[in-house]
Amino acid sequence: MNQTTGPPVGIGSITALAFVVVLVPAIAVAALLHIFGAALSVACMLGLLVAFIGMALYPRMLKWLGWLPEPQEGDHE
């Protein structure tokens, strides 16, 4: 039986990480802003901005966790 001890890489883990990095902060920001008196449209737009920032940081989070391989010297896109 061959077992690996690397990080848990799979569609479930990657989807859960995307949920935590992108959706949870965006919804939390929008909800908190609306609770503290911001208009719903403003709260949602700022939540959307946080979601875009989370999407930009998501690939870096995957690399930081070691779930994406580092580019090799011979790799060209």
C-alpha positions in Angstrom: 0.0 0.0 0.0 1.5 3.3 -1.1 0.6 6.3 1.1 1.8 9.8 0.6 2.2 12.3 3.4 1.9 15.5 1.3 -0.8 18.2 1.5 -4.4 17.2 0.9 -4.8 18.0 -2.8 -8.1 17.2 -4.4 -11.1 18.9 -5.8 -12.7 18.9 -2.4 -9.8 20.6 -0.7 -9.3 23.1 -3.4 -13.0 24.0 -3.5 -13.0 24.4 0.3 -10.0 26.7 0.2 -11.6 28.8 -2.6 -14.7 29.1 -0.5 -12.7 30.2 2.6 -10.5 32.6 0.7 -13.0 34.2 -1.6 -16.6 33.9 -0.4 -16.4 33.9 3.4 -14.5 37.3 3.6 -16.7 38.9 1.0 -20.0 37.8 2.7 -18.6 38.8 6.1 -17.6 42.3 4.9 -21.0 42.9 3.2 -23.0 41.7 6.2 -21.0 43.7 8.7 -21.1 46.9 6.7 -24.9 46.5 6.3 -25.3 45.8 10.0 -23.3 48.9 10.9 -25.5 51.1 8.7 -24.1 51.1 5.2 -26.6 51.0 2.4 -27.2 47.5 1.0 -25.8 48.5 -2.4 -22.6 50.0 -0.9 -22.1 47.0 1.4 -22.5 44.5 -1.5 -20.2 46.4 -3.8 -17.5 46.5 -1.1 -18.1 42.8 -0.5 -17.6 42.2 -4.2 -14.4 44.1 -4.1 -13.2 41.9 -1.3 -14.2 38.8 -3.4 -12.1 40.1 -6.3 -9.1 40.6 -4.0 -9.6 37.1 -2.7 -9.6 35.7 -6.2 -6.4 37.5 -6.9 -4.8 36.1 -3.7 -6.1 32.6 -4.3 -3.3 31.3 -6.6 -0.7 32.7 -4.2 -2.4 30.9 -1.3 -2.2 27.6 -3.3 1.5 28.2 -3.9 2.1 29.1 -0.3 0.5 25.9 0.9 2.5 23.9 -1.6 -0.5 22.7 -3.5 0.9 24.1 -6.8 4.3 23.1 -8.1 6.9 25.7 -8.4 7.7 26.6 -12.0 10.8 24.9 -13.4 13.6 26.7 -15.3 12.7 25.1 -18.6 8.9 25.8 -18.4 7.7 28.4 -20.9 4.1 29.5 -21.4 
